[in-house]
Amino acid sequence: MGKPTIASLEDLSDLIPRFDQRGMDLGLERMQQALQAMGNPCGAVPAIQVVGTNGKGSIASFLASSLKAAGIRVGLSTSPHLISWCERISSNGELISINELRQRLTALKPLAQTHRLTPFELLLATAFDYFRSREVELLVLEVGLGGRLDATTAHPFRPIIAMGSIGLDHCEHLGGSLEDIAAEKAAVINPGATVISAEQQPEVARILEDKTREQQAQMRWVTTIPEDWNLGLAGGLQRQNAAVAKGALEALTPLGWKIKQEQIRNGLAHAYWPARLQSVRWQNLPVLIDGAHNPPAAEKLAHERQQWSDQKLGVCWILGLQFHKQAPAMLRYLLKPNDLAWIVPVPEHRSWTQPQLAEACPELASQLQAANTVEQVFSILLTQKPWPTPPPVVAGSLYLLGDLLAKQIIKAE
């Protein structure tokens, strides 16, 4: 998919409930009843459901880009968004317009109130409504949280399950162990489905295999995509995500779609998914941004740094970490002896502070600094010439990165 034109930050607060008022309320019944009341839009349209802790958005992007390259009309639903609500709903690589989104949300407002839909459920219902009007042939549905009780699982026709990497995150909702979380995600596997996954941790792999056998489904393990395949997304970790997408695309053959290898290659090469190891600019100076916001993602980001020039001399991290995240574990993955981490608040979210992290990680306290904003850190770095090499890395929260992009503090290259 080409780079979408993202609408400026819009206010839909009159139509979408605030997450802090109507946020996390997992369950399928509300969504199933709402879809039934709508006439089951897209109920007969097959979906590739994308599940996992990390990499879901990347896998979904690879899938949608490749399906577009193959000439298949695809509806893509993702979350969260960086700048615009419109990012969550796209058809054939084009985001829904803000005017159409507002119109459809307005039309669905009575239904949303009747069934007490959460913001995620309302947006997904809107997506199905929109996809019906676009006569899409195939859906790509990114799970919002977990799987067993996620609103995407209310879709009745999910013959292919694409599994991203499964690790510890959202423990307050999904359970405190890796086994608990894997079981919540494996629960999306329905009878006869084809499940595609790259390598998982042994206890996760066992749960996926057991669930697949129980449901008389088919499990297909894929290996990392070859180095001679060009990918539109940066980083070695994307080769695993691309392999899952490729496997899911190949699993479409029994459903009547034979996608050619060159179409898959083309789609993977042109995929676009911002804020994942993305190179951006601040005042024409290089900056790297990454959406890593949990320990498994931090571990992968720490692995990626091994490929960066001069990284052994130290990396300058600028981290915004929501308070419910396992920030101490993230720091322990990210920080090496010569690194420095500036701790900044995530706008409009309760966040970890530098003193709290220094107390939680006393061995790293001397490497932690505090700042009020990312811009403040950039200004300080500018006075300490030369500009850091490798470039400073802003990470820890997609909300933080979305705020920077929306305000055009940083700009994509």
C-alpha positions, 0 to 999 in steps of 0.5 A: 500500500502506498502512503495514505493521506492522513486527515488532520486530528479530528474531533469525533468526541460527540460520536465516539465514547471516551475510552476512559468512560467506555473503554475496556469491556471485552465480550462478544454478545454486544457486537454479535447483536449489533451486527445482527441488527445491521443485517450482518454486513459482510457476514459471508465475506471471508476474513483473515483475522490477525492475532498476537501481541506484537506485529499484528499491524505489520502483518495486516499491512503486508496482507492488505498491500499484497491483496491489493497487488493481486487485484482483490478488493480488500477491507482492512480494519486496524487499531490503534490509530496514530493521528486520525480515526480514519486510519482504522478503516481502509479499502484497497489502500484508501482510508475512509474519508473523515466526512464518510466516517462521521456520516456512518458514525452518526447513522449508527449512533442509535444502534451503538447506544442500544447495544452499549458498544465500546469505541472499538466495537463501534468503529468495527461495526462502522468498518463492516458497514463501510466494507459492505458499501464497497463490496469488498471480497476479503477482510483483514481484521486486526484483533484489538486485545486478546482474541477470545472476547475481541470484537473481531471474533464476532465475525462469523467467517474467519477461515484463516488466522494469522498469528503474530508473536505472542508475549506478555502484555495487557496482563491485567485483562488477559492473565498474568502468565504467558500460558494464560495470554496464549490461551486467550489468543488461541481461542480465536481458532475455529473449526477447520481454520488454517492457522499461520504462525512463525516461531513462538516460545515453546509454551505458546507453540504447545497451546497453539498446537493443542487448540488447533487439534481440538478444533480440527484446524490446520497449523502451518509453521512458517520460516523467516522470509528470505533476505532477497525479498524486499520489504516495505517495512524496516527491521529484521523482525519484519521478515518474520511478520512478512512470512506469516503474511505470505503464509496466510496469502498462500492459504487462500488457494482452497478458498478460490484465490490463487495469488502469484508469488510476484504479486506477494513480492510486490505487495510485501515490498510496497507495504507501509505501516508508520511508526515501526522503526521509521526514519523521520526528521526533526528540523532536518535532523535524523530521528528514529521512531518505534512503537515498542510499548511492551517488554517483548517489543522492547526485546526485539528493538534491542536486538535491532540495534545490533545492526546500527552503526556506532550503537556500541558508543551509546544510544539516546532513548526518548521514552514515553511509557504508560503507567500500566505498562511493564516499563522496568522490564522494557528499560532492562531490555533497551539500555546498554552501559553507554546509553542514556534514556530521557523519560517524558510523559505520554500526552493525556495518559498517566505515565511513568516518571524518571524518579519512579523508574530510577527507584524501580531500576536502581542499577539504571538510575544514573542513565535516566534523565527527565524532560517535559516533552520530546521537543525539550530533549531535542533542543538539549541534544542540539546544544550538545553537538554533534547530533547523536549517532545513531540518531535518537530513538523515540519509543514506548508509546504509539500515543506519544508518536501519534502526538508528535506526528499530528503536531508535525513536530517530526515529519516522515522522510 
